[in-house]
Amino acid sequence: MADLSIKLDTTAVTRKLAAFRRQISFVVAGAINDLAFQAMRAENAAMSDIFAHPRPFTHRSAQVEKRATKADLTAVVSLRDAQAKYLTPYETGGPHETPGKALLVPADVRLDQYGQLPKGAIKRLAARPDVFFGTVRGITGFWLRPPTLDTKGRPKGGRRGAMNSRLHQNTGLTLLLRVGQNKPVTKRLNFRRRAIDIVERKGADAIRGALQKALATARP
């Protein structure tokens, strides 16, 4: 019986596989970075679900701090330093982040479109000659001294609530900002859990897609 000899020319395939092996680390790094940016976008988008009216500054809290490379297949998603100062308690628990031990609660002061104190509001109040910081009838905060009266003897301006109306009648003062007790935050950021969820749900597809692209573009 004659022997049957089968021989395949695998030169091209071998070269392509060798080229592909050289690309594997690069491909995996790209997939990891894609996941990192997906996580970053999800973290920033979630701010509107966590807070009522987050400022654009808060919407830019998450960042890809470090990208993966062929030499180091690790990407890092984190909070920017400035935002992390006040957002960390929402991730780890604890009291609100404040300059001191207390919170300043708006009583009769104009807020910005996000329902928060405008930047520099405290310094501007402290610099006003008609405003002082102190305790009046057990309430500590920033107080507005008696305003100028109009022609009918009514105070000009001001948006006094019920408490301020009574205080004004009794003291002539208007409470602008009240010092309140700092309390633990009640909302949760779930920063780590959200990022882990994205990796678990989309990680395999990201790697698979990157490998398919690498195979299709590998040079012979």
Residue frames as qw, qx, qy, qz and C-alpha x, y, z in Angstrom:
[[0.000, 0.889, 0.457, 0.000, 0.00, 0.00, 0.00],
 [0.400, 0.484, -0.028, 0.778, 1.32, 3.41, -0.93],
 [0.302, -0.476, -0.460, 0.685, 1.80, 5.93, 1.86],
 [0.106, 0.837, 0.378, 0.382, -0.20, 9.16, 1.71],
 [0.449, -0.197, -0.227, 0.842, 1.72, 12.24, 2.64],
 [0.009, -0.886, -0.406, -0.223, -0.17, 15.43, 3.53],
 [0.476, -0.179, -0.138, 0.850, 1.66, 18.69, 3.91],
 [0.040, 0.917, 0.392, 0.067, 0.19, 22.12, 4.55],
 [0.412, 0.373, -0.101, 0.825, 1.93, 25.41, 4.02],
 [0.406, -0.778, -0.457, 0.146, 1.41, 27.12, 7.38],
 [0.485, 0.059, -0.069, 0.870, 3.94, 29.87, 6.82],
 [0.107, -0.492, -0.206, -0.839, 1.35, 32.61, 6.38],
 [0.643, -0.624, -0.366, -0.250, -0.74, 31.44, 9.32],
 [0.740, -0.305, -0.294, 0.523, 2.33, 31.17, 11.55],
 [0.299, 0.206, -0.019, 0.931, 3.41, 34.70, 10.66],
 [0.329, -0.569, -0.281, -0.699, -0.09, 36.00, 11.34],
 [0.743, -0.558, -0.370, 0.011, -0.30, 34.25, 14.72],
 [0.632, -0.124, -0.214, 0.734, 3.13, 35.56, 15.67],
 [0.058, 0.357, 0.091, 0.928, 2.05, 39.07, 14.77],
 [0.543, -0.597, -0.374, -0.457, -1.16, 38.57, 16.72],
 [0.746, -0.410, -0.389, 0.353, 0.75, 37.43, 19.81],
 [0.406, 0.054, -0.123, 0.904, 2.77, 40.62, 19.66],
 [0.193, -0.415, -0.208, -0.864, -0.47, 42.59, 19.62],
 [0.516, -0.480, -0.709, -0.020, -2.23, 40.79, 22.45],
 [0.378, -0.405, -0.428, 0.714, -1.03, 43.09, 25.24],
 [0.021, 0.036, -0.164, -0.986, -1.85, 46.15, 23.17],
 [0.395, -0.337, -0.644, -0.561, -5.31, 44.76, 22.41],
 [0.504, -0.502, -0.665, 0.227, -6.05, 43.92, 26.04],
 [0.253, -0.274, -0.233, 0.898, -4.87, 47.38, 27.14],
 [0.178, -0.130, -0.359, -0.907, -7.27, 48.95, 24.65],
 [0.495, -0.445, -0.688, -0.288, -10.18, 46.89, 25.96],
 [0.463, -0.441, -0.542, 0.546, -9.35, 47.80, 29.56],
 [0.105, -0.147, -0.024, 0.983, -9.19, 51.50, 28.68],
 [0.317, -0.298, -0.549, -0.714, -12.54, 51.24, 26.89],
 [0.535, -0.518, -0.666, 0.044, -14.08, 49.79, 30.04],
 [0.381, -0.313, -0.346, 0.798, -12.42, 52.48, 32.18],
 [0.072, -0.012, -0.162, -0.984, -13.96, 55.28, 30.14],
 [0.455, -0.413, -0.651, -0.447, -17.34, 53.55, 30.18],
 [0.521, -0.482, -0.594, 0.378, -17.10, 53.43, 33.97],
 [0.224, -0.171, -0.129, 0.951, -16.06, 57.10, 34.14],
 [0.245, -0.210, -0.385, -0.865, -19.04, 58.20, 32.04],
 [0.540, -0.463, -0.679, -0.181, -21.43, 56.07, 34.11],
 [0.450, -0.379, -0.493, 0.641, -20.10, 57.53, 37.38],
 [0.050, -0.092, 0.013, 0.994, -20.54, 61.10, 36.17],
 [0.369, -0.286, -0.547, -0.695, -24.00, 60.44, 34.72],
 [0.507, -0.428, -0.740, 0.107, -25.13, 58.90, 38.03],
 [0.188, -0.070, -0.375, 0.905, -24.65, 62.19, 39.89],
 [0.374, -0.174, -0.200, -0.889, -28.08, 63.37, 38.70],
 [0.690, -0.305, -0.611, -0.240, -29.66, 60.25, 40.20],
 [0.572, -0.231, -0.580, 0.531, -27.92, 60.74, 43.54],
 [0.159, -0.349, -0.270, 0.883, -28.20, 64.51, 44.02],
 [0.313, 0.737, 0.527, -0.285, -31.16, 66.77, 43.24],
 [0.410, 0.911, 0.036, 0.025, -29.36, 69.52, 41.33],
 [0.756, -0.327, 0.192, 0.534, -25.65, 68.70, 40.98],
 [0.109, 0.866, -0.218, -0.437, -23.44, 71.40, 39.56],
 [0.769, 0.587, -0.254, -0.010, -21.48, 70.77, 36.33],
 [0.014, 0.681, -0.685, 0.259, -18.41, 70.60, 38.58],
 [0.635, -0.206, 0.675, -0.315, -19.89, 67.54, 40.29],
 [0.874, 0.416, 0.141, -0.207, -20.81, 66.01, 36.93],
 [0.592, 0.665, -0.432, 0.147, -17.09, 66.03, 36.12],
 [0.597, -0.661, 0.410, -0.197, -16.04, 64.25, 39.31],
 [0.905, -0.088, 0.396, 0.130, -14.91, 60.91, 37.86],
 [0.289, 0.802, -0.460, -0.248, -11.77, 60.61, 35.77],
 [0.967, 0.133, -0.107, 0.188, -9.57, 57.96, 34.18],
 [0.381, -0.869, 0.288, 0.131, -6.57, 58.70, 36.34],
 [0.253, -0.509, 0.763, 0.309, -4.35, 56.13, 34.63],
 [0.798, 0.390, -0.207, -0.411, -4.67, 54.32, 31.31],
 [0.886, -0.159, 0.421, 0.116, -3.58, 50.74, 30.73],
 [0.283, 0.742, -0.527, -0.301, -0.51, 50.14, 28.54],
 [0.846, 0.251, -0.467, -0.063, 1.13, 47.09, 26.99],
 [0.387, 0.333, -0.696, 0.504, 3.59, 47.06, 29.88],
 [0.082, 0.071, 0.702, -0.704, 1.00, 47.65, 32.61],
 [0.262, -0.349, -0.739, -0.514, -2.49, 46.26, 31.98],
 [0.230, -0.546, -0.658, 0.466, -4.13, 48.37, 34.69],
 [0.007, -0.551, -0.236, -0.800, -6.44, 51.36, 34.34],
 [0.216, -0.322, -0.635, 0.668, -7.50, 53.49, 37.31],
 [0.160, -0.649, -0.424, -0.611, -10.85, 55.30, 37.58],
 [0.376, -0.313, -0.549, 0.678, -11.06, 57.74, 40.48],
 [0.048, -0.931, -0.361, 0.030, -12.65, 60.91, 41.79],
 [0.387, 0.631, -0.134, 0.659, -10.78, 64.12, 41.09],
 [0.412, -0.069, -0.572, 0.706, -9.14, 65.50, 44.23],
 [0.163, -0.131, 0.129, -0.969, -11.33, 68.60, 44.53],
 [0.677, -0.213, -0.314, -0.631, -14.60, 66.69, 44.21],
 [0.674, -0.086, -0.715, 0.163, -13.39, 63.78, 46.32],
 [0.094, 0.163, -0.529, 0.828, -13.17, 66.12, 49.32],
 [0.478, -0.014, 0.297, -0.826, -16.95, 66.42, 49.56],
 [0.784, 0.105, -0.379, -0.480, -18.05, 63.22, 47.78],
 [0.346, 0.266, -0.874, 0.214, -16.00, 60.69, 49.76],
 [0.330, -0.046, 0.688, -0.645, -18.45, 60.58, 52.71],
 [0.756, 0.238, 0.012, -0.610, -21.15, 59.50, 50.25],
 [0.705, 0.328, -0.621, -0.099, -19.00, 56.50, 49.34],
 [0.440, 0.153, -0.783, 0.413, -17.56, 55.53, 52.72],
 [0.490, -0.689, -0.533, -0.029, -20.13, 57.04, 55.12],
 [0.453, -0.251, -0.296, 0.803, -19.71, 59.66, 57.81],
 [0.045, 0.788, 0.331, -0.517, -20.63, 63.33, 58.24],
 [0.499, 0.837, 0.161, 0.153, -20.75, 65.89, 55.48],
 [0.648, 0.021, -0.013, 0.762, -17.41, 67.40, 54.53],
 [0.046, -0.965, -0.205, -0.157, -17.33, 70.97, 55.84],
 [0.346, 0.654, -0.362, 0.568, -14.59, 73.50, 56.64],
 [0.226, -0.437, 0.589, -0.641, -15.55, 73.21, 60.31],
 [0.062, 0.062, 0.966, -0.244, -17.67, 70.95, 62.49],
 [0.361, 0.507, 0.557, -0.550, -21.02, 72.47, 61.53],
 [0.332, 0.424, 0.664, 0.519, -23.16, 73.03, 58.45],
 [0.108, 0.268, 0.054, -0.956, -24.39, 76.37, 57.17],
 [0.225, 0.495, 0.837, 0.070, -28.10, 76.06, 56.39],
 [0.020, 0.241, 0.283, 0.928, -29.64, 78.75, 54.13],
 [0.036, 0.528, 0.696, -0.485, -32.49, 80.66, 55.77],
 [0.297, 0.882, 0.298, -0.214, -32.98, 83.86, 53.76],
 [0.192, -0.622, 0.489, 0.581, -30.15, 84.09, 51.25],
 [0.700, 0.555, -0.165, -0.418, -30.27, 83.82, 47.50],
 [0.725, -0.189, 0.638, 0.177, -29.21, 80.43, 46.13],
 [0.081, 0.399, -0.635, -0.657, -27.88, 79.57, 42.69],
 [0.687, 0.168, -0.351, -0.614, -29.77, 77.62, 40.01],
 [0.580, 0.090, -0.809, 0.039, -28.65, 74.38, 41.63],
 [0.667, -0.643, -0.274, -0.257, -30.19, 75.27, 44.99],
 [0.779, -0.249, -0.233, 0.525, -26.80, 75.80, 46.60],
 [0.241, -0.868, 0.007, 0.433, -24.86, 78.73, 47.98],
 [0.603, 0.777, -0.103, 0.146, -23.05, 80.57, 45.18],
 [0.788, 0.047, -0.194, 0.583, -19.28, 80.39, 45.21],
 [0.304, 0.228, -0.197, 0.904, -17.81, 83.06, 47.51],
 [0.371, -0.692, -0.401, -0.472, -21.16, 83.78, 49.19],
 [0.682, -0.583, -0.327, 0.295, -19.77, 83.39, 52.72],
 [0.507, -0.107, -0.010, 0.855, -16.90, 85.79, 52.09],
 [0.006, -0.458, -0.317, -0.831, -19.24, 88.35, 50.58],
 [0.522, -0.713, -0.412, -0.224, -21.61, 88.15, 53.53],
 [0.690, -0.452, -0.232, 0.515, -18.74, 88.46, 56.01],
 [0.394, 0.059, 0.106, 0.911, -17.52, 91.59, 54.22],
 [0.125, -0.670, -0.444, -0.582, -20.88, 93.38, 54.30],
 [0.051, 0.237, -0.453, 0.858, -21.18, 96.10, 56.97],
 [0.606, -0.212, 0.048, -0.765, -24.88, 95.34, 57.49],
 [0.910, -0.073, -0.378, -0.151, -24.25, 91.63, 58.20],
 [0.171, -0.626, 0.682, -0.336, -22.69, 90.04, 61.28],
 [0.689, -0.007, -0.724, -0.037, -22.02, 86.50, 62.50],
 [0.125, -0.294, 0.639, -0.700, -23.29, 85.72, 65.97],
 [0.208, -0.322, -0.921, 0.070, -25.93, 84.13, 68.18],
 [0.323, -0.174, 0.047, -0.929, -29.34, 85.72, 68.60],
 [0.749, -0.139, 0.224, -0.607, -31.90, 84.07, 70.86],
 [0.739, -0.204, 0.640, -0.043, -30.03, 80.77, 70.69],
 [0.804, 0.525, 0.264, 0.094, -29.65, 80.77, 66.91],
 [0.404, -0.584, 0.398, 0.581, -26.11, 81.09, 65.54],
 [0.631, 0.472, 0.505, 0.352, -25.50, 82.26, 62.02],
 [0.246, 0.077, 0.210, 0.943, -25.15, 85.23, 59.70],
 [0.033, 0.729, 0.605, -0.317, -27.61, 88.00, 60.52],
 [0.238, 0.503, 0.305, 0.772, -28.74, 91.01, 58.53],
 [0.109, -0.280, -0.426, 0.853, -29.09, 94.20, 60.54],
 [0.309, 0.687, 0.533, -0.385, -32.35, 96.20, 60.28],
 [0.446, 0.333, 0.498, 0.665, -32.82, 97.32, 56.67],
 [0.043, 0.092, -0.035, -0.994, -33.68, 100.75, 55.42],
 [0.320, 0.509, 0.720, -0.345, -37.42, 101.46, 55.52],
 [0.205, 0.404, 0.564, 0.690, -39.45, 102.52, 52.50],
 [0.138, -0.300, -0.026, -0.944, -41.83, 105.49, 52.46],
 [0.691, -0.414, -0.318, -0.500, -44.51, 103.37, 54.12],
 [0.439, -0.617, 0.533, -0.378, -42.24, 102.28, 56.92],
 [0.987, 0.005, 0.134, -0.092, -41.73, 98.74, 55.60],
 [0.532, -0.504, 0.558, 0.390, -38.34, 97.03, 55.29],
 [0.545, 0.651, -0.349, -0.397, -36.93, 97.12, 51.79],
 [0.498, 0.416, -0.756, -0.086, -36.05, 93.77, 50.18],
 [0.282, -0.248, 0.840, -0.390, -35.66, 90.49, 51.99],
 [0.656, -0.039, -0.602, -0.455, -37.50, 87.20, 51.56],
 [0.217, -0.320, 0.740, -0.551, -38.34, 86.34, 55.15],
 [0.473, -0.217, -0.831, -0.195, -40.01, 83.06, 56.05],
 [0.577, -0.682, -0.359, -0.270, -42.26, 82.56, 59.06],
 [0.735, -0.421, -0.239, 0.475, -39.37, 82.23, 61.53],
 [0.415, 0.107, 0.044, 0.903, -37.61, 85.26, 60.11],
 [0.190, -0.647, -0.328, -0.662, -40.81, 87.31, 60.21],
 [0.658, -0.696, -0.286, -0.003, -41.14, 86.68, 63.95],
 [0.697, -0.259, -0.077, 0.664, -37.45, 87.30, 64.58],
 [0.270, 0.379, 0.181, 0.867, -37.56, 90.51, 62.58],
 [0.358, -0.749, -0.307, -0.466, -40.53, 91.79, 64.55],
 [0.737, -0.636, -0.176, 0.147, -38.78, 91.00, 67.82],
 [0.661, -0.435, 0.154, 0.592, -35.19, 91.95, 67.02],
 [0.294, 0.871, -0.121, -0.375, -35.21, 93.85, 63.73],
 [0.170, -0.517, 0.774, 0.324, -32.74, 91.26, 62.41],
 [0.866, 0.327, -0.117, -0.359, -33.06, 88.82, 59.51],
 [0.678, -0.349, 0.631, 0.141, -31.40, 85.41, 59.68],
 [0.501, 0.636, -0.429, -0.401, -29.51, 84.71, 56.44],
 [0.675, 0.254, -0.692, 0.021, -27.55, 81.54, 57.18],
 [0.729, -0.560, 0.205, -0.336, -28.02, 79.31, 60.20],
 [0.141, 0.479, -0.857, 0.125, -25.32, 77.12, 61.72],
 [0.897, -0.153, -0.064, -0.411, -26.68, 73.59, 61.97],
 [0.636, -0.447, 0.629, -0.012, -25.30, 70.39, 63.44],
 [0.366, 0.457, -0.726, -0.360, -23.31, 68.28, 61.00],
 [0.825, -0.048, 0.446, -0.343, -24.91, 64.88, 60.48],
 [0.453, -0.149, 0.808, 0.344, -23.92, 61.69, 58.64],
 [0.361, 0.255, -0.474, -0.762, -24.83, 61.63, 54.96],
 [0.696, 0.135, 0.577, -0.406, -27.83, 59.49, 54.05],
 [0.772, 0.577, -0.098, -0.249, -27.19, 59.02, 50.32],
 [0.731, -0.317, 0.525, 0.298, -24.69, 56.61, 48.82],
 [0.234, 0.691, -0.451, -0.514, -22.43, 57.14, 45.83],
 [0.902, 0.098, 0.420, -0.025, -21.79, 53.42, 45.12],
 [0.258, 0.808, -0.441, -0.295, -18.75, 54.44, 43.08],
 [0.161, -0.400, 0.897, 0.101, -16.89, 51.12, 43.40],
 [0.556, 0.247, 0.767, -0.202, -19.99, 48.98, 42.99],
 [0.568, 0.732, 0.108, -0.361, -20.97, 50.79, 39.77],
 [0.221, 0.711, -0.619, -0.249, -17.52, 50.37, 38.21],
 [0.310, -0.204, 0.928, -0.035, -17.35, 46.70, 39.18],
 [0.625, 0.437, 0.560, -0.323, -20.79, 46.13, 37.66],
 [0.509, 0.761, -0.203, -0.347, -19.66, 47.58, 34.33],
 [0.046, 0.550, -0.824, -0.126, -16.57, 45.37, 34.25],
 [0.431, 0.012, 0.884, -0.180, -18.59, 42.27, 35.12],
 [0.613, 0.566, 0.441, -0.331, -21.30, 42.98, 32.53],
 [0.554, 0.816, -0.066, -0.152, -19.19, 44.30, 29.67],
 [0.332, -0.691, 0.604, 0.218, -15.66, 43.04, 30.27],
 [0.650, 0.031, 0.730, 0.206, -15.93, 39.82, 28.27],
 [0.544, 0.750, 0.371, 0.063, -17.51, 41.58, 25.28],
 [0.040, 0.954, -0.246, -0.166, -14.84, 44.29, 25.36],
 [0.426, -0.489, 0.717, 0.256, -12.00, 41.74, 25.27],
 [0.646, 0.305, 0.686, 0.137, -13.74, 39.64, 22.61],
 [0.425, 0.882, 0.198, -0.045, -14.34, 42.65, 20.39],
 [0.089, -0.874, 0.429, 0.211, -10.76, 43.85, 20.75],
 [0.540, -0.261, 0.765, 0.236, -9.36, 40.40, 19.88],
 [0.620, 0.544, 0.558, 0.090, -11.57, 40.12, 16.81],
 [0.257, 0.959, -0.047, -0.108, -10.42, 43.52, 15.64],
 [0.298, -0.701, 0.605, 0.232, -6.78, 42.56, 16.20],
 [0.640, 0.053, 0.741, 0.199, -7.19, 39.35, 14.18],
 [0.534, 0.746, 0.397, 0.033, -8.84, 41.23, 11.34],
 [0.193, 0.969, -0.153, -0.001, -6.12, 43.88, 11.17],
 [0.673, -0.509, 0.455, 0.285, -3.05, 41.73, 11.89],
 [0.368, 0.723, -0.462, -0.359, -0.47, 42.00, 9.13],
 [0.988, 0.143, -0.049, -0.031, 0.41, 38.79, 7.25]]
